[in-house]
Amino acid sequence: MLTEADLDRSQAWFDRHGRLAVLIGRLAPLVRSLVSIPAGVTRMPLLTFTLYTAIGSALWNAVLIGAGWALGSRWREATELVERADVWIYVAVIAAVAAAFGAHRIRRARSDP
């Protein structure tokens, strides 16, 4: 389903925005585990990848530590709330991916002769 042009565009985008993608990707659930793949495919320098991974991970951990400190003994209540929201977050991510895939397929169908 992907063409060579799609891969070339993806690589060009990651070449331009890869550092920011790694930094922000480390802050986003699901993406956190996957951001290493395009970094490796585009041969991002290891030092650059490590630096942006460390910064993104430190920010994410700081947010979690701050949230734990602010919640104090009420962390169990927050955990229950987050667990209920998890399903909707996953649904939203899947819907966004499906919409992007559908839009891509429609654009490709319109451009094919």
Buried (B, 14 or more C-beta within 10 A) or exposed (E): EEEEEEEEEBBEEBEEEBBEBBBBBBBBEEBBEEBBEBBEEBEBEEEEBEBBBEBBBEBBEEEEEEEEEEEEEEEEEEEEEEEEEEEEEEEEBEEEEEEEEEEEEEEEEEEEE
